[in-house]
């Protein structure tokens, strides 16, 4: 049992009521209570700033605060101090409202004896203490749940990544060991078969390298460590280069680049190349029966560069369109399409790091269009309009 | 022709199907391959293999579904060896009563040892 006196802040503007309350408490024994009396909310704030109170007795009719509003303001001001409302109004509705608003108890002046007052004060303090303990417990549980969710997400990431990496490694190993066996057994070495094996090893190594690089990028993005190395680049030339490389890898698709003018911009050429490659590769991948892929580069103003990649492929089902830039998200989970669903997530992040935007559009006649907006001189795109007006 | 040496390889990755086919063929086995469970079900009926090498994650019909469907057909049933990169390979193997499992990426020699053991015994 605590022997420290309970410190009470009484907020009561009526001197008669205040004196009555002092006397009621005195009946119990003055040693148990330290009473500080103020006459309005403004004085209450000053008192609360100056010292710590165990409980506040609050009149609901104050010159600078009335009814439930007074409780509300007091709770905001002194979050962890219990409130017992003292009022001359005998009103059930107000009583319930007071407790709902956060008061621990409600007492009607003139219907309170010392025993009732003391009990109300003690119970209010205890109830507040257990409320706070419960709130703290919930906060800790939430923090723990969040930490566990983060660990689970990371484990799942690693698990998906591991699975994706194991597939190319399997055939890498397989073809290497197969070829070694043939040599060790002194079989007649067929150059066609050996070069086939080596070609697969090369392809799968390249695939593995791409996957690893994507995983590293995602890891850097998560850690906020993806850094741009900008230089002045003609985006048109860059896009033409990527398109030419991609075209060399397919004879089922026609990649056409339309770029009326050069489009100089201060960007990281390797990273923008990565983005354009991702968009064009996706266009090819998701047009399994071939078809045209239209790439456009333009400079709609001297402040921005616009790039779009349009395919007439299988498109993205409406229910997936919101999530297509999410990590690991694949609108078509058919493993035929390969990859880990990281390309667009990384691309969008790179574009946004440049201060630009990457969006997906869905032409009514099918297929998909990805549009990239890049600021030319490294400023955030949202500043562009302002500067154009001034220019 | 005797089917004692016929192996069915089921995997959605083309390169994996290719090197397994070449490796087993050079050991004297006859190999048939399928890219997913549905194609495998058709082949298993037609070819009566003495051993099935089965991947788990495949489009159209995955390894679990194939195993379920296969074991519902009238027996006897060819032994199945799981080849998988998935976690829980042991649980999956136990669940579908597989004869053995091999975690990807595996050593080709281990695969050949297993095939020799089960195809000839089966």
Contacts between the chains, C-beta under 8 A, distances in Angstrom:
chain1	res1	chain2	res2	distance
A	159	B	87	6.1
A	162	B	85	7.6
A	163	B	57	7.6
A	163	B	85	4.9
A	163	B	86	6.5
A	163	B	87	7.8
A	166	B	85	3.7
A	166	B	104	4.8
A	166	B	105	5.6
A	167	B	13	5.6
A	167	B	16	7.3
A	167	B	85	6.1
A	167	B	104	7.0
A	168	B	15	7.9
A	169	B	104	7.6
A	169	B	105	4.2
A	170	B	13	7.5
A	170	B	16	5.6
A	170	B	85	7.2
A	170	B	104	4.4
A	170	B	105	4.1
A	170	B	106	7.1
A	171	B	13	6.7
A	171	B	15	3.7
A	171	B	16	5.0
A	171	B	18	7.5
A	171	B	19	5.7
A	172	B	105	7.5
A	173	B	105	5.0
A	173	B	106	7.6
A	173	B	107	7.4
A	173	B	108	7.1
A	174	B	15	7.7
A	174	B	16	6.7
A	174	B	19	3.7
A	174	B	20	6.9
A	174	B	23	7.2
A	174	B	105	7.9
A	174	B	108	5.9
A	175	B	15	7.5
A	175	B	19	5.0
A	177	B	107	7.1
A	177	B	108	3.9
A	177	B	109	7.3
A	178	B	19	5.4
A	178	B	22	5.9
A	178	B	23	5.2
A	178	B	26	7.9
A	178	B	108	6.3
A	181	B	23	7.5
A	181	B	26	7.5
A	181	B	108	7.2
A	182	B	26	7.2
A	187	B	26	7.7
A	193	B	22	7.6
A	197	B	19	7.7
A	200	B	15	5.2
A	200	B	18	7.2
A	200	B	19	7.5
A	203	B	15	7.6
A	204	B	15	6.2
A	334	B	59	4.7
A	335	B	12	5.5
A	335	B	57	6.5
A	335	B	58	6.9
A	335	B	59	5.4
A	336	B	12	7.2
A	336	B	59	5.9
